[in-house]
Amino acid sequence: MSSPSYSSSFRAAYDEVLGGWPGPVETADLPTPYGTTRVNSCGPADAPPLVLLPGGGATSAVWGACAAAGAARTHRVHAVDPVGEPGLSVPEPGRPLRTAEDLTGWLDAVLDGLAPHGPVTLGGHSYGAWIAAHHAARRPARLGRLVLLDPTQVFAGLRPGYVLRALPMLLRPTPRRIRSFLAWETRGAALDPAWLRLQDETARFPAVRPVTGPRPDLGALAEPPGGRPGVRVDVLFAGRARCHDAVRAARTAREALPGARVDVLPGASHHALPLTAAADIANLLADQTPARQPRIDP
């Protein structure tokens, strides 16, 4: 295993955000075929396991606000640094993640280390929701619940204007470009200064091409085989997201998954969702009553 490639300033910024989590926080480095995966956990050890994947370019530390808002009271929160993304995970040399199937195998190994004997709630934001949806489509028996927070490339494609605005930051990231893009996408929302400093540091993180691919086939979740209870699915869209039309994406999600709970949160932007809507997300996670009736767009 190669040595970590993150800088001391990145680690300091990461630890500063992690220091704001509700304690105590336990860390684990889980072996997978694609490298060692860092997981930060908090909440009662005997509570139902909740595994959370961040959006692209973020880290597991982004989930601290949700944990503090109540998720760590109802669940054992396991926040994951995906291999190849900014964070404290260490990729295995010569074993890059290339496909959605690779990501499923990586996440299988992570779940083996966190909750090998029972179903988990798997949640993800943005790109993390795309990973979670692909895993759920391939391994529905491993999950009791799937929570998709403003998922991208699952029910809708990205708006061309959003992609064009993001390209300079993606091609040559700098702290200034990251902050400018976040200010535009969140429409100037007040964001945690410590988290923004961590996002500045991701500009210097070694770039790895993210895994891309088709939208996940969620048919196995819509119609579970053999009449067994299916995976409960909750989808929450950010009403002011610039990456896609949230209302249209929500309509598509309801058509694809008639038994899912699908809501649009007015006033929330895409990139700020785990931070500014932490209480709404924690309430969603605490609600154990699935909504089986179609929801009405706001």
Salt bridges, closest charged atoms under 4 A:
ASP15 OD1 - ARG11 NE 3.04
GLU16 OE2 - ARG197 NH2 2.63
GLU26 OE1 - ARG76 NH2 3.05
ASP29 OD1 - ARG38 NE 2.67
GLU101 OE1 - ARG138 NE 2.81
GLU101 OE2 - ARG139 NH2 3.57
ASP108 OD1 - HIS135 NE2 2.95
ASP108 OD2 - ARG139 NE 2.84
ASP108 OD1 - ARG142 NH1 3.32
ASP112 OD1 - ARG142 NH2 2.89
ASP150 OD1 - HIS244 NE2 3.01
ASP150 OD2 - HIS270 ND1 2.49
ASP200 OD2 - ARG179 NH2 2.85
GLU201 OE2 - ARG204 NH2 3.00
ASP234 OD2 - ARG145 NE 2.79
ASP234 OD2 - ARG232 NE 2.92
ASP263 OD2 - ARG261 NE 2.87
ASP263 OD1 - ARG295 NE 2.96
ASP287 OD2 - ARG261 NH1 2.66
ASP297 OD2 - ARG251 NH2 3.41
ASP297 OD1 - ARG254 NH1 2.62
